[in-house]
C-alpha cells in the first residue's frame, strides 16, 4: 500500500513539475558577455509523402551546414548533408544581422515540433551563456528581425547542389 502511495505521489510530482517547466517564461535578457555561438533555421513539412520533409541550416563561427532529412523514400531521397567554411567577416555580419532583443520579444513556439504533424518554419539562436531563443515564423511573411537574419544566411553563399 505504501509503495503505491509513494509511486502515485512521485508521478503527480513529475507531472506538476513538467507543467511548471513548460510554462516557465523564457529568459528576458542575456548575460552581458553572452555571444552568439550558433544560428539554425529549419523547415519541417510535417507529414509529407515524397521528397525531403525537413531542411536545416546551421551556421557556426567557422562553417555553414545544409541538411535534408526525413524523406519517406530513402532510395530516391537519401539524407544529405553539405558543409562549407565561412570566414570571420561572414560570421560577424551574421551576428550584426541578429537582432537579439527583437527575437526575444517574439512569441515562442507553444507546441512540440516533433509531436505535431504540421508544417513549421523556425529560427534558433544559441548563446555562450547557454541561453537559446527559438521562434517559429510564417515563411510567407516573416517578421523584420527574422527576415534580416534569413537574408544574411542566404548571403553566406548559394546552397550547394546535392
N, C-alpha and C positions, 0 to 999 in steps of 0.2 A: 504494500500500500504506500509506504513512504517513497519507494523508488518511483512509483507512478506520479506522486505529487511533485517530487523534485524534477522529474522529466518534464512534466507539464509546466512547471514554473520556468524551467530552462527554455523551453520552446516559446512561451509567452514573452520572456525577456528578450530572446533573439528577435522575435517579431517586432516588438516595440522599438528596440534599438535600430532595427533595419528601417522602420518607418521614419524615425527621427533623423537617421543618417541621410535618407533620401530627401527630406525636407530641409536639411541644413542649407543655409544660404551660402553661395559660393563666395570666396574672398572678394572684398570690395577694393582691396589695394594690394600692391606688391611690396616686397622688401625694397628698400631704397636702392640696393645694389643689384637687384634682380636683372638678369639679361635673358633675352630670348635664346633658347638653345635648340628649338625645333619648331617648324611650322608644317602642319599637314593639312591637306584638303582631300576631300573624298566625295564619292558619289556611289550610292547603292541603289540599284533598280528595284529593290525588294524582291518579290518573286519574279524571276524572268525565265523565259522559255528558251532563249538562244543567245549566243554571244556572251560577252562579259557582263556580269551582274554588278561587280564592284571595281571602281577605279580609285586608286590612292596615289597622291603625290606627296612626297616627304622631302623637305628641304632642311638641311643642317649646315653648319658653317663651311664644310668642305665639299658637299655634294647635293645633288638632287636625284631622287629615285622615283620612277613611274612604275606602278604595278597595275596589272589587270588580273582579276581573280574571279573565282566562283562561277565559272561557266558550267552549265549543265552538261555540255558536250565537250569533255576534256580532250578528245581526239582532234576535233576541229578548232577548239579554243583552249589550248593549254594555258595554265597560269604563266604570265610573263612578268619579267622584271628587268628594267633598264636603269643603269646608273651612269651619271655624268658628273665630273667635277665642276665646281664653280669657284670663282676667285673671291678674294676678300671684298672687293668693291661690290660684287653682286650680293653678297651676304649683308653688307652694310646698307645697301639700297633696300633690301627686303625688310630689314629691321626698321628703317626710317618709314617705310610704307605701312608698317603695322601700327595702327592707332589703338594702342592698348586700352586707354581709358574708354574709348567708344565701344570696343569689343566687350569690355567688362560690363558695360551698361546694357548690352543687348540681352534679350531673354535667352535663357539656357534651354537645351532640349529637355522636354518633360517625359520623354519615352525612351525606352531601352532600344537602341539601334538594332541590336541582334534579336530582339524579341518581336519586332514588328515587320510585317511583310509589305511595307510601303516604301516608295522612293524617298531618298534622303540625301541632301547635299549638306556638307558640313565643313567647318574650319576648326582646327585645334592649334593653339599656340601654347607651348611649354616654356617655362622659365627656370632659371638656375636655382631659384628658391623652392622648387617643387610645385609651384602654382601651375594650374592648367586652365586655360579658357577654351571652352568647347561651345560652338554656336552652330545651329542648323540654320539654313537660309534657303530662300526661293531662288533657284538659278536663273529664272526669267527676270527677277527684279531684286538683286542683292542690295543690301544697304551700302551706303557710301564706304564705310571702313572695310567691308568685305570685298567690294568691287575693286578698291585700290590694292588690296592685298593680292587678289586673284590676278589683277593686271600685272603686278610686279613679278609674280611667279611665272606668268606667261613670257615675260621678257628675259627670263633666265635662259632661254633657248627653246627652240622648237622641240616639241615632244618627239622623241625618236620613233622611227617606224619599227614595228615588231615583226 
